[in-house]
Amino acid sequence: SGVESVSFAFTNNIAPFRFRKSLSKSRDSTSSIFVRTSCRIGAADKALQVIQDKLQYGIFPSTTGFNMIMQEFLKLKDFKSALKTFDQMESDEIEPSARSYHLAIQACCFEA
């Protein structure tokens, strides 16, 4: 499927370069592109898996990336995964924004 081909392409073509000093400035944009693309093709769950195994893939999203994933889970009415994403953000010591808290509160309200 499309998700597997994106994951395969990323793993084999982009991931090997993730720790090169010359590319350190491009990591943020690469992470954002990966998260945005994953959400657009309906693979927010795969994006969350990659983030949970971030050292292997070299994907270290910002607050915005986590928010994109939470928003996608909310659209899908997958409130537990939205909260799981928020928990991952906190465990990664990423500072939540006001938007992050808003999305987490929405997930809590609908989950109840």
N, C-alpha and C positions, 0 to 999 in steps of 0.2 A: 504494500500500500504506500501511499504518499508519505505517511509518517515514518515508516521504516526507511524509505529511500532518503529522506531528509536527515534522519539520524545517522545512516550509513555514510552519507556524503560528508556530514560534519565530522564524524569520528575519523574518517580516513583522509580527509583533505585539510581541515582547519585545525582540529585538535592537536596534531603534532607540533604546531607552531605556537601553542598557547603560552609557553613559558619563556619565549625568546624576549630578551630585553628590548629589542627594536620594535616589538609589537605591543609593549605594555600599555601604550596610550590608546591603542585600538581595542583593547579588551572590553571597555565599557560599551562602545558602539556595537561591537560584535555580540555582546550579551543581549543588548536591547533588540538588535535585529533578529537574533535567534528566538527570543521570547515573543516578539511581535509576530513573527512568521508562524511559530508554533500555535499561537492563539488563533491566528487567521485560518489555519487549516484544521482547526478543531482538535489540536493536540496539546492543550494546556496541561493535561495529566503527564504527558511525556516531558514537557518543559519542567514541571515540578520534579520529576525523577532525575533529570539532568542536573538541576540545581542541588538536589540532595546528594548527588555524587559529583559535586563541582570540581573537586581536585582532579578527577579522571578526565573531565571534559574541558576544564579551564573556563567555565562559565560562572562568572561572579556578578549577578545582576545587582542593580541599584534598587533603591526604593521604588522607582518607576517601573522596573521590570516585575517586581513582586506585585505591585498594584495591578499591572496588566493581567497577570495570571489570576489574581483574586477576582477581578472584574469579569474575566471570562468564565470562571467557575460560577459566579453569581448569575450570569446570563443563562448558564446551563442548569441552574437550580441545584448545583452540587455544593451545598453550603458547608458540608464537612470538609471538603477539599479546599474551599476558600479559607476556612479557619486553619487548616493544616498548613496552608501557604503562609498565613500570618505567623503561625508558630515557627515555621522555618526561618522567616525573616528575623524574628527575635533571636532564635538560636544562632543565627549567623551574625548577630550583633549589627544588623542593619537598622538604622534609625527610622522608625515608622513616621510617616508624614500624617498630617491631618486627614488626607485622603485615605491612607492606610487604615486609620482608626475608623473612619466612616464605613469603609468596605467591611471591616471586621464586625462592626456593630450591626450592619445590615445582615451579614451572615448569621450572627447570633439571634437576631430577631426572627428570621425565617426558619432557622433550625429548631427553635423552641416549639 
